[in-house]
Amino acid sequence: MKNLFKIYINTFRGLSKEVWWLSLITLINRAGTMVIPFLSLYLTKSLDFSLSDVGWIMTFFGLGSVVGTWIGGKLTDKIGYYKIMFVSLVLTGILFVLLQYVTTFKGFCAGIFLVMLAADSFRPAMFVALSAYSKPENKTRSVTLIRLAINLGFSAGPAVGGLIITGIGYQGLFWVDGVTCFLASVLLLKVLHPKKAKIQDEIKVEAPVSAYKDKPFWVFFIAMFIFGFVFLQYFSTMPLYYKNARFLSELEIGLLMGFNGFFIFLLEMPLIKWLEDSKNSKIKLVLIGLFLVAMSFIILNLTSWIGVLIVGMLLMTVGEMIAFPFSNAFAVERAKKGNQGEYMALYAIAFSLSHIFSHNAGMQMVNKFGFEFTWNVIAVFALTGVAILFYLIRILKKEKIKL
């Protein structure tokens, strides 16, 4: 047991202190966005909006994310990642506090759009900062550490948010969200100021290539949109399947979903370290991850055995643990040839776009055709993504890029 713990700890060695600080800032920031999981409840219960209204508001949520990510990438290339991260945190804090005073439908559409525009401009800047603060050989593990911070933040946020709602109501969420963003910005000033932070891998490109002219990266973009579309079903249609088709209680659903976060926290870093040592290409590993996620849907239609839900969640979790870090690392590596902010923005936009379409499309299919049909369609879509990644591997071999 002692040796296992030692091996686990060793997987975190070699990461720069700046990456650890960036992870802590990300943890504080993501734990602070506790309004988001309760947004639909707040809109229907406190503001009396209809489900149709909520649907449109979530559309503006996704659009704000796309626009914010794009602007964040452009500005990162022009004025640098540090300024963008700081301004994003401060503006997000202010806008979260102000959002509680918006009570009209049109006003909330505009408000949530602005909040997400400010909040998600942070993402491409953070990825570029992560690349700068990481040694080349540690980039995938650095990405994994950030993912651990995000997962911990999303796990802790809703739990704390539930306590705040019980104690002081929904308004408290907006204040806490705002304050945590300000705290993250202060920490950023203190520990990651350019004069204090040590740059590990600064990249200066003489004639940068635009991400929008990089055809292989567009193939990668399409595959990542498909991955995001399929993966997000676990956060919208899958809970309904557990409840309505498999008759699980809310407690059982919570435990099953919690298994995902716990498994990631416990095993993702050792798994990534082991896969890095295997010397497989990053795209090949992303392909394997997406294939496992596809299988997690296929097996649900094969048997009525209740244990298949655990097997499906396990397949999805392992697939997620492989696909996210290595796809991110591929984008960071590809960005070395051009405008880093633009590349990382395009990578993040793939997932923002999947947010816009995935939830609604999944719900509509379940409503019209049922769960079994929906899982088959989702699985075929995922396998299409696998085929696209096979095609990308062939393109990259022709380019003679060593991944």
LINQUIFEN-V119456 format. One record per pair of residues at least 12 apart in sequence whose C-alpha atoms are under 10 Angstrom apart, sorted by sequence separation. I is the first residue (numbers start at 1). J is the second residue. D is the distance in whole Angstrom. If there is no record, write none. Layout:
{{I;J;D} {I;J;D}}
//
This chain:
{{42;54;10} {72;84;7} {99;111;6} {130;142;7} {131;143;9} {161;173;6} {164;176;9} {296;308;9} {297;309;10} {299;311;8} {300;312;7} {331;343;7} {332;344;7} {362;374;7} {365;377;9} {40;53;10} {41;54;10} {71;84;10} {72;85;9} {98;111;9} {99;112;8} {130;143;7} {160;173;9} {161;174;10} {240;253;10} {296;309;9} {299;312;7} {331;344;7} {361;374;10} {362;375;9} {40;54;6} {43;57;9} {239;253;7} {242;256;10} {296;310;10} {298;312;9} {331;345;10} {39;54;9} {40;55;9} {96;111;9} {99;114;10} {161;176;9} {238;253;10} {239;254;9} {296;311;7} {297;312;7} {331;346;9} {332;347;9} {362;377;10} {72;88;9} {95;111;8} {96;112;9} {99;115;8} {127;143;8} {130;146;9} {161;177;10} {295;311;10} {296;312;4} {297;313;9} {299;315;10} {328;344;8} {331;347;7} {362;378;9} {40;57;9} {95;112;9} {98;115;10} {239;256;10} {295;312;8} {296;313;7} {330;347;10} {331;348;10} {39;57;10} {40;58;9} {96;114;10} {239;257;9} {294;312;10} {296;314;8} {297;315;9} {39;58;9} {95;114;8} {96;115;7} {127;146;9} {238;257;10} {293;312;8} {296;315;5} {297;316;9} {328;347;8} {68;88;10} {95;115;6} {96;116;10} {126;146;10} {157;177;10} {292;312;9} {293;313;9} {295;315;7} {296;316;6} {327;347;9} {328;348;9} {94;115;9} {95;116;9} {293;314;9} {294;315;9} {295;316;8} {296;317;9} {92;114;9} {93;115;9} {235;257;9} {292;314;9} {293;315;6} {294;316;8} {91;114;9} {92;115;6} {95;118;8} {96;119;10} {234;257;9} {292;315;6} {293;316;5} {296;319;9} {91;115;8} {92;116;8} {95;119;9} {291;315;9} {292;316;6} {293;317;8} {295;319;9} {36;61;10} {92;117;9} {93;118;9} {290;315;10} {291;316;9} {292;317;9} {293;318;8} {294;319;9} {91;117;10} {92;118;6} {93;119;9} {289;315;9} {290;316;9} {292;318;7} {293;319;5} {88;115;10} {91;118;6} {92;119;5} {289;316;8} {292;319;5} {293;320;7} {88;116;10} {90;118;9} {91;119;8} {92;120;9} {289;317;9} {290;318;10} {291;319;7} {292;320;8} {88;117;9} {89;118;8} {90;119;9} {92;121;10} {289;318;7} {290;319;6} {88;118;5} {89;119;7} {92;122;10} {288;318;10} {289;319;4} {290;320;8} {292;322;10} {293;323;9} {87;118;8} {88;119;6} {89;120;10} {288;319;7} {289;320;6} {292;323;10} {87;119;10} {88;120;8} {89;121;9} {287;319;9} {288;320;10} {289;321;8} {290;322;9} {291;323;10} {85;118;10} {88;121;6} {89;122;7} {286;319;8} {289;322;5} {290;323;6} {84;118;10} {85;119;9} {87;121;9} {88;122;6} {285;319;9} {286;320;9} {288;322;8} {289;323;5} {290;324;10} {85;120;10} {87;122;9} {88;123;9} {286;321;10} {287;322;9} {288;323;8} {289;324;8} {85;121;8} {86;122;8} {286;322;6} {287;323;7} {84;121;7} {85;122;5} {88;125;10} {285;322;7} {286;323;4} {289;326;9} {84;122;7} {85;123;8} {285;323;7} {286;324;7} {289;327;10} {83;122;10} {84;123;10} {85;124;9} {86;125;10} {284;323;9} {285;324;10} {286;325;9} {287;326;10} {82;122;10} {84;124;9} {85;125;6} {282;322;9} {283;323;9} {285;325;10} {286;326;6} {287;327;9} {81;122;9} {84;125;6} {85;126;7} {282;323;9} {285;326;7} {286;327;6} {81;123;10} {83;125;9} {84;126;9} {284;326;9} {285;327;8} {286;328;10} {81;124;8} {82;125;7} {282;325;9} {283;326;7} {284;327;10} {81;125;4} {82;126;8} {85;129;9} {282;326;5} {283;327;7} {286;330;9} {64;109;10} {68;113;9} {72;117;9} {76;121;9} {80;125;8} {81;126;7} {281;326;9} {282;327;7} {64;110;9} {67;113;9} {68;114;8} {71;117;8} {72;118;9} {75;121;9} {76;122;9} {81;127;9} {82;128;9} {282;328;9} {283;329;10} {61;108;10} {64;111;10} {65;112;10} {66;113;10} {67;114;10} {68;115;9} {69;116;9} {70;117;9} {71;118;9} {72;119;10} {73;120;10} {74;121;9} {77;124;10} {81;128;7} {82;129;7} {271;318;9} {275;322;9} {282;329;8} {283;330;7} {57;105;8} {60;108;9} {61;109;8} {64;112;7} {65;113;8} {68;116;7} {69;117;7} {72;120;7} {73;121;7} {76;124;8} {77;125;9} {80;128;9} {81;129;6} {282;330;6} {56;105;9} {57;106;9} {60;109;6} {61;110;9} {63;112;10} {64;113;4} {65;114;9} {67;116;9} {68;117;4} {69;118;9} {71;120;9} {72;121;4} {73;122;9} {75;124;10} {76;125;6} {80;129;9} {81;130;10} {268;317;9} {272;321;8} {281;330;9} {282;331;10} {56;106;10} {57;107;10} {59;109;9} {60;110;8} {61;111;9} {62;112;9} {63;113;7} {64;114;6} {65;115;9} {66;116;9} {67;117;6} {68;118;6} {69;119;9} {70;120;9} {71;121;6} {72;122;6} {73;123;8} {74;124;9} {75;125;9} {76;126;9} {260;310;10} {268;318;8} {271;321;8} {272;322;7} {276;326;9} {54;105;9} {57;108;7} {58;109;8} {60;111;9} {61;112;6} {62;113;8} {63;114;10} {64;115;7} {65;116;5} {66;117;8} {67;118;9} {68;119;7} {69;120;5} {70;121;7} {71;122;10} {72;123;7} {73;124;5} {74;125;10} {77;128;9} {81;132;10} {259;310;9} {263;314;9} {267;318;9} {271;322;8} {275;326;10} {53;105;7} {57;109;5} {60;112;7} {61;113;5} {64;116;5} {65;117;5} {68;120;5} {69;121;5} {72;124;6} {73;125;7} {76;128;8} {268;320;10} {269;321;9} {53;106;10} {56;109;8} {57;110;9} {59;112;10} {60;113;5} {61;114;9} {63;116;8} {64;117;5} {65;118;8} {67;120;8} {68;121;5} {69;122;7} {70;123;10} {71;124;9} {72;125;7} {73;126;10} {76;129;10} {256;309;8} {257;310;10} {260;313;7} {264;317;7} {268;321;6} {272;325;8} {49;103;10} {54;108;10} {57;111;9} {58;112;8} {59;113;9} {60;114;9} {61;115;8} {62;116;8} {63;117;8} {64;118;8} {65;119;8} {66;120;8} {67;121;8} {68;122;8} {69;123;7} {70;124;8} {72;126;10} {73;127;10} {256;310;7} {259;313;8} {260;314;7} {263;317;8} {264;318;8} {267;321;9} {268;322;8} {272;326;9} {47;102;10} {48;103;10} {49;104;9} {50;105;10} {54;109;9} {57;112;7} {58;113;9} {61;116;6} {62;117;9} {64;119;9} {65;120;6} {66;121;9} {68;123;9} {69;124;7} {73;128;9} {259;314;9} {263;318;9} {47;103;7} {49;105;8} {53;109;9} {57;113;8} {60;116;9} {61;117;9} {64;120;8} {65;121;8} {68;124;10} {69;125;9} {257;313;8} {260;316;8} {261;317;8} {264;320;9} {265;321;10} {269;325;10} {46;103;9} {47;104;8} {64;121;10} {256;313;8} {260;317;6} {264;321;7} {268;325;9} {47;105;9} {65;123;10} {246;304;9} {248;306;10} {256;314;10} {259;317;9} {260;318;9} {263;321;9} {33;92;10} {133;192;10} {227;286;10} {231;290;9} {238;297;10} {246;305;10} {247;306;10} {29;89;8} {33;93;10} {43;103;9} {227;287;10} {230;290;9} {246;306;7} {260;320;10} {32;93;9} {35;96;9} {260;321;10} {43;105;9} {119;181;9} {139;201;10} {224;286;9} {227;289;9} {228;290;10} {231;293;7} {29;92;10} {33;96;9} {129;192;10} {220;283;9} {223;286;10} {227;290;7} {230;293;8} {231;294;9} {234;297;10} {246;309;9} {25;89;10} {29;93;10} {133;197;8} {134;198;10} {135;199;9} {136;200;8} {223;287;9} {226;290;9} {227;291;10} {230;294;8} {233;297;10} {242;306;10} {43;108;9} {133;198;7} {134;199;8} {135;200;5} {136;201;7} {132;198;9} {133;199;5} {134;200;5} {135;201;6} {224;290;9} {227;293;9} {132;199;6} {133;200;5} {134;201;6} {135;202;10} {223;290;9} {227;294;9} {230;297;9} {242;309;8} {334;401;10} {131;199;9} {132;200;6} {133;201;6} {134;202;9} {130;199;10} {131;200;8} {132;201;5} {133;202;8} {334;403;9} {100;170;9} {101;171;9} {129;199;9} {130;200;10} {131;201;7} {132;202;5} {301;371;9} {302;372;10} {333;403;8} {100;171;6} {130;201;10} {131;202;8} {132;203;7} {300;371;10} {301;372;6} {99;171;10} {100;172;9} {129;201;10} {131;203;9} {300;372;8} {301;373;9} {100;173;9} {101;174;10} {129;202;9} {330;403;8} {97;171;9} {100;174;6} {128;202;10} {298;372;9} {301;375;8} {329;403;10} {97;172;9} {99;174;7} {100;175;9} {128;203;10} {297;372;9} {300;375;8} {301;376;8} {97;173;9} {98;174;8} {99;175;10} {299;375;9} {300;376;9} {96;173;9} {97;174;5} {98;175;9} {297;374;9} {298;375;7} {299;376;10} {96;174;6} {97;175;5} {297;375;6} {298;376;7} {95;174;9} {96;175;7} {97;176;8} {234;313;9} {296;375;9} {297;376;7} {298;377;10} {94;174;10} {96;176;9} {97;177;8} {98;178;9} {297;377;9} {298;378;9} {299;379;10} {93;174;9} {94;175;9} {96;177;6} {97;178;5} {294;375;9} {297;378;7} {298;379;6} {93;175;9} {95;177;10} {96;178;5} {97;179;8} {234;316;9} {294;376;9} {297;379;6} {298;380;9} {93;176;9} {94;177;9} {95;178;8} {96;179;9} {296;379;8} {297;380;10} {93;177;7} {94;178;6} {294;378;8} {295;379;7} {92;177;9} {93;178;4} {94;179;9} {96;181;9} {231;316;8} {293;378;10} {294;379;5} {295;380;10} {297;382;9} {33;119;10} {92;178;7} {93;179;6} {231;317;10} {293;379;8} {294;380;8} {91;178;9} {92;179;10} {93;180;7} {94;181;9} {294;381;8} {295;382;9} {90;178;8} {92;180;10} {93;181;5} {94;182;9} {231;319;10} {291;379;9} {294;382;5} {295;383;9} {89;178;9} {90;179;10} {92;181;7} {93;182;6} {231;320;8} {293;382;8} {294;383;6} {29;119;9} {90;180;10} {91;181;9} {92;182;9} {93;183;9} {292;382;9} {293;383;9} {294;384;10} {89;180;9} {90;181;6} {91;182;9} {93;184;10} {291;382;7} {292;383;10} {294;385;10} {89;181;5} {90;182;6} {93;185;9} {290;382;7} {291;383;7} {294;386;9} {88;181;9} {89;182;7} {90;183;9} {227;320;9} {290;383;8} {291;384;10} {89;183;9} {90;184;9} {91;185;10} {290;384;10} {291;385;9} {86;181;10} {89;184;7} {90;185;6} {290;385;7} {291;386;6} {26;122;10} {86;182;9} {89;185;6} {90;186;9} {227;323;9} {228;324;10} {287;383;9} {290;386;6} {291;387;10} {26;123;10} {88;185;9} {89;186;9} {227;324;9} {289;386;9} {86;184;9} {87;185;8} {287;385;8} {288;386;8} {85;184;10} {86;185;6} {89;188;9} {224;323;9} {287;386;6} {290;389;9} {26;126;9} {85;185;8} {86;186;9} {224;324;9} {286;386;9} {287;387;8} {86;187;10} {287;388;9} {288;389;10} {86;188;7} {284;386;10} {287;389;6} {23;126;10} {85;188;8} {86;189;8} {155;258;8} {224;327;8} {286;389;8} {287;390;7} {22;126;8} {285;389;10} {284;389;8} {82;188;9} {83;189;10} {155;261;7} {283;389;7} {284;390;8} {287;393;10} {22;129;8} {23;130;9} {82;189;9} {154;261;9} {155;262;9} {220;327;9} {283;390;8} {22;130;8} {284;392;9} {151;260;10} {152;261;8} {283;392;8} {284;393;7} {19;129;9} {20;130;10} {82;192;8} {83;193;10} {151;261;7} {152;262;9} {220;330;9} {221;331;10} {283;393;7} {18;129;9} {19;130;6} {22;133;9} {82;193;8} {83;194;10} {151;262;9} {220;331;9} {282;393;10} {18;130;8} {19;131;9} {82;194;8} {152;264;10} {281;393;9} {19;132;9} {20;133;10} {148;261;9} {151;264;8} {152;265;8} {217;330;10} {283;396;9} {18;132;10} {19;133;6} {151;265;8} {217;331;8} {18;133;6} {19;134;7} {17;133;9} {18;134;8} {148;264;7} {149;265;9} {16;133;7} {17;134;9} {37;154;9} {147;264;9} {148;265;6} {217;334;8} {15;133;9} {16;134;6} {31;149;9} {36;154;10} {147;265;9} {148;266;9} {216;334;10} {217;335;10} {15;134;7} {16;135;8} {23;142;9} {27;146;8} {30;149;8} {31;150;8} {34;153;9} {232;351;9} {284;403;10} {14;134;9} {15;135;8} {19;139;10} {22;142;10} {23;143;9} {26;146;7} {27;147;9} {29;149;10} {30;150;6} {31;151;9} {33;153;9} {34;154;8} {37;157;9} {38;158;8} {144;264;10} {145;265;10} {148;268;8} {214;334;10} {231;351;10} {282;402;10} {283;403;8} {14;135;9} {23;144;10} {24;145;10} {25;146;10} {26;147;9} {27;148;9} {28;149;9} {29;150;9} {30;151;8} {31;152;8} {32;153;8} {33;154;8} {34;155;10} {36;157;9} {37;158;7} {144;265;10} {147;268;9} {148;269;9} {229;350;9} {237;358;10} {281;402;8} {282;403;6} {15;137;10} {16;138;9} {20;142;9} {23;145;7} {24;146;8} {26;148;10} {27;149;5} {28;150;9} {30;152;8} {31;153;4} {32;154;9} {34;156;9} {35;157;9} {36;158;9} {147;269;10} {225;347;9} {228;350;7} {229;351;8} {232;354;8} {233;355;10} {236;358;9} {237;359;7} {281;403;5} {14;137;10} {15;138;7} {19;142;7} {22;145;10} {23;146;5} {26;149;6} {27;150;6} {30;153;5} {31;154;6} {34;157;5} {35;158;8} {38;161;8} {46;169;10} {145;268;9} {211;334;9} {214;337;10} {224;347;8} {225;348;10} {227;350;9} {228;351;5} {229;352;10} {231;354;9} {232;355;7} {236;359;6} {237;360;9} {240;363;9} {280;403;8} {14;138;7} {15;139;9} {19;143;9} {22;146;8} {23;147;8} {25;149;9} {26;150;7} {27;151;8} {28;152;10} {29;153;8} {30;154;6} {31;155;8} {32;156;9} {33;157;7} {34;158;6} {37;161;9} {38;162;9} {46;170;8} {144;268;7} {145;269;7} {211;335;8} {214;338;9} {224;348;9} {225;349;8} {226;350;8} {227;351;8} {228;352;8} {229;353;8} {230;354;9} {235;359;8} {236;360;9} {237;361;10} {238;362;9} {279;403;9} {13;138;10} {20;145;8} {23;148;8} {24;149;7} {25;150;10} {27;152;7} {28;153;7} {29;154;10} {30;155;9} {31;156;6} {32;157;6} {33;158;9} {34;159;9} {36;161;10} {37;162;10} {144;269;6} {210;335;9} {221;346;7} {222;347;10} {224;349;9} {225;350;5} {226;351;9} {228;353;9} {229;354;5} {232;357;10} {233;358;7} {234;359;10} {237;362;6} {238;363;10} {241;366;9} {245;370;10} {12;138;10} {15;141;8} {16;142;9} {19;145;8} {20;146;8} {23;149;6} {24;150;9} {26;152;10} {27;153;5} {30;156;9} {31;157;4} {32;158;9} {34;160;8} {35;161;7} {143;269;10} {209;335;9} {211;337;9} {217;343;9} {221;347;6} {224;350;6} {225;351;6} {228;354;5} {229;355;7} {232;358;7} {233;359;7} {236;362;8} {237;363;6} {240;366;9} {245;371;8} {14;141;10} {15;142;7} {19;146;8} {22;149;9} {23;150;8} {26;153;8} {27;154;8} {30;157;7} {31;158;8} {34;161;6} {35;162;10} {38;165;9} {42;169;10} {141;268;10} {142;269;10} {208;335;9} {209;336;9} {210;337;9} {211;338;7} {220;347;9} {221;348;9} {223;350;9} {224;351;7} {225;352;8} {226;353;10} {227;354;8} {228;355;8} {229;356;9} {231;358;9} {232;359;7} {233;360;10} {236;363;8} {237;364;10} {244;371;10} {245;372;10} {13;141;10} {14;142;10} {29;157;10} {31;159;10} {32;160;9} {33;161;9} {34;162;9} {42;170;7} {141;269;7} {144;272;8} {208;336;9} {209;337;6} {210;338;6} {211;339;7} {218;346;9} {221;349;9} {222;350;7} {225;353;7} {226;354;7} {229;357;7} {230;358;7} {233;361;10} {237;365;10} {12;141;8} {20;149;10} {24;153;10} {27;156;9} {28;157;9} {31;160;9} {32;161;9} {41;170;10} {42;171;10} {140;269;10} {141;270;9} {144;273;10} {208;337;6} {209;338;4} {210;339;6} {211;340;8} {214;343;9} {217;346;9} {218;347;9} {221;350;6} {225;354;6} {228;357;10} {229;358;5} {230;359;10} {233;362;7} {237;366;8} {241;370;10} {11;141;8} {12;142;9} {15;145;9} {27;157;10} {31;161;9} {34;164;10} {205;335;10} {207;337;9} {208;338;4} {209;339;6} {210;340;9} {211;341;9} {212;342;8} {217;347;9} {220;350;9} {221;351;9} {224;354;9} {225;355;9} {228;358;8} {229;359;8} {232;362;9} {233;363;9} {241;371;7} {39;170;9} {141;272;7} {205;336;8} {206;337;9} {207;338;7} {208;339;6} {209;340;9} {211;342;6} {212;343;8} {240;371;9} {241;372;10} {12;144;10} {38;170;9} {140;272;8} {141;273;7} {203;335;9} {204;336;8} {205;337;7} {206;338;9} {207;339;9} {208;340;9} {210;342;7} {211;343;5} {218;350;10} {225;357;10} {226;358;9} {229;361;9} {230;362;9} {12;145;8} {140;273;9} {203;336;7} {204;337;9} {205;338;7} {209;342;10} {210;343;8} {211;344;9} {225;358;10} {229;362;9} {238;371;9} {202;336;10} {203;337;9} {204;338;9} {205;339;8} {209;343;10} {211;345;9} {212;346;8} {237;371;9} {35;170;8} {38;173;9} {138;273;10} {141;276;9} {203;338;9} {204;339;9} {205;340;10} {211;346;8} {35;171;9} {140;276;8} {203;339;10} {204;340;10} {211;347;10} {35;172;9} {36;173;10} {203;340;9} {237;374;9} {238;375;10} {35;173;6} {36;174;10} {138;276;10} {237;375;10} {34;173;7} {35;174;7} {137;276;9} {33;173;9} {34;174;8} {35;175;10} {32;173;9} {33;174;9} {35;176;9} {36;177;10} {32;174;9} {34;176;8} {35;177;7} {140;282;10} {233;375;10} {32;175;10} {33;176;9} {34;177;7} {32;176;7} {33;177;6} {31;176;10} {32;177;5} {33;178;9} {230;375;10} {233;378;9} {31;177;8} {32;178;8} {30;177;9} {32;179;8} {33;180;8} {230;377;10} {231;378;10} {29;177;8} {32;180;5} {33;181;9} {230;378;6} {28;177;10} {29;178;10} {31;180;8} {32;181;7} {229;378;9} {230;379;8} {29;179;10} {30;180;9} {31;181;10} {29;180;6} {30;181;9} {32;183;10} {230;381;8} {231;382;9} {28;180;6} {29;181;6} {32;184;9} {226;378;9} {229;381;9} {230;382;6} {28;181;7} {29;182;9} {229;382;9} {28;182;10} {29;183;8} {30;184;10} {227;381;9} {228;382;10} {25;180;10} {26;181;10} {28;183;8} {29;184;6} {226;381;7} {227;382;7} {230;385;10} {25;181;9} {28;184;6} {29;185;9} {226;382;6} {227;383;10} {27;184;9} {28;185;10} {226;383;9} {227;384;10} {25;183;9} {26;184;8} {226;384;8} {227;385;7} {25;184;5} {28;187;10} {223;382;9} {226;385;6} {227;386;9} {24;184;8} {25;185;8} {225;385;9} {226;386;9} {25;186;10} {223;384;8} {224;385;8} {22;184;10} {25;187;7} {223;385;5} {226;388;10} {24;187;9} {25;188;7} {222;385;8} {223;386;8} {24;188;10} {223;387;9} {224;388;10} {22;187;9} {220;385;9} {223;388;6} {224;389;9} {21;187;8} {22;188;8} {25;191;10} {219;385;10} {222;388;8} {223;389;7} {21;188;8} {25;192;10} {222;389;9} {220;388;8} {22;191;9} {219;388;7} {220;389;7} {223;392;9} {21;191;7} {22;192;8} {219;389;8} {21;192;8} {220;391;10} {219;391;8} {220;392;7} {18;191;8} {19;192;10} {219;392;7} {220;393;10} {17;191;10} {18;192;7} {147;321;9} {218;392;10} {17;192;10} {216;391;10} {217;392;9} {21;197;10} {216;392;7} {219;395;10} {144;321;9} {147;324;9} {215;392;10} {216;393;9} {18;196;10} {144;322;10} {147;325;8} {18;197;7} {146;325;9} {216;395;7} {217;396;10} {17;197;9} {18;198;7} {144;324;8} {145;325;9} {215;395;10} {216;396;7} {17;198;9} {18;199;9} {143;324;9} {144;325;6} {16;198;9} {18;200;9} {143;325;6} {144;326;9} {16;199;10} {142;325;9} {143;326;9} {216;399;10} {16;200;8} {140;324;10} {141;325;8} {143;327;10} {144;328;9} {140;325;6} {141;326;9} {143;328;7} {144;329;9} {139;325;9} {140;326;6} {143;329;7} {139;326;10} {140;327;9} {142;329;9} {140;328;8} {141;329;9} {139;328;9} {140;329;5} {143;332;10} {139;329;6} {140;330;9} {138;329;10} {139;330;10} {140;332;9} {139;332;8} {140;333;10} {139;333;9} {136;333;9} {131;329;9} {132;332;10} {127;328;9} {131;332;7} {127;329;10} {130;332;9} {131;333;9} {127;331;10} {128;332;8} {131;335;10} {127;332;8} {131;336;10} {128;335;9} {131;340;9} {129;340;10} {128;340;6} {129;341;10} {127;340;9} {128;341;6} {127;341;8} {128;342;10} {125;340;9} {126;341;9} {128;343;9} {124;340;8} {125;341;6} {127;343;10} {128;344;7} {124;341;6} {125;342;10} {127;344;7} {128;345;10} {123;341;10} {124;342;8} {126;344;9} {127;345;9} {124;343;8} {125;344;8} {124;344;5} {125;345;8} {123;344;8} {124;345;5} {127;348;10} {123;345;7} {124;346;9} {122;345;10} {124;347;8} {121;345;9} {124;348;7} {120;345;10} {123;348;7} {124;349;9} {123;349;10} {120;348;9} {120;349;10} {120;352;9} {12;269;7} {8;266;9} {11;269;6} {12;270;9} {8;267;8} {10;269;10} {11;270;6} {81;340;10} {9;269;9} {10;270;9} {11;271;9} {81;341;8} {8;269;8} {9;270;9} {11;272;9} {12;273;9} {77;338;10} {78;339;9} {80;341;9} {8;270;6} {11;273;6} {77;339;6} {7;270;8} {8;271;10} {10;273;10} {11;274;9} {76;339;9} {77;340;7} {78;341;9} {76;340;8} {77;341;5} {8;273;10} {74;339;9} {76;341;5} {77;342;7} {73;339;9} {74;340;9} {75;341;8} {76;342;8} {77;343;10} {73;340;8} {74;341;6} {75;342;9} {73;341;4} {74;342;6} {76;344;10} {72;341;7} {73;342;5} {74;343;10} {76;345;9} {71;341;9} {72;342;9} {73;343;8} {74;344;10} {70;341;9} {71;342;9} {73;344;7} {74;345;8} {69;341;10} {70;342;7} {72;344;9} {73;345;5} {69;342;9} {70;343;10} {72;345;7} {73;346;8} {70;344;9} {71;345;8} {69;344;9} {70;345;5} {73;348;10} {69;345;5} {70;346;7} {68;345;9} {69;346;8} {70;347;10} {67;345;10} {69;347;9} {70;348;9} {66;345;9} {69;348;7} {70;349;7} {66;346;9} {69;349;6} {68;349;9} {66;348;8} {67;349;8} {65;348;9} {66;349;5} {69;352;8} {65;349;8} {66;350;9} {68;352;10} {66;351;9} {67;352;9} {63;349;10} {65;351;9} {66;352;5} {62;349;10} {65;352;6} {66;353;7} {64;352;9} {65;353;8} {66;354;10} {62;351;10} {63;352;8} {66;355;10} {62;352;6} {63;353;8} {65;355;9} {66;356;9} {61;352;10} {62;353;7} {65;356;9} {62;354;9} {63;355;9} {62;355;6} {63;356;7} {61;355;9} {62;356;5} {61;356;8} {62;357;9} {59;355;9} {60;356;9} {58;355;9} {59;356;6} {58;356;8} {59;357;9} {58;359;10} {59;360;9} {58;360;10} {55;359;10} {55;360;8}}
//
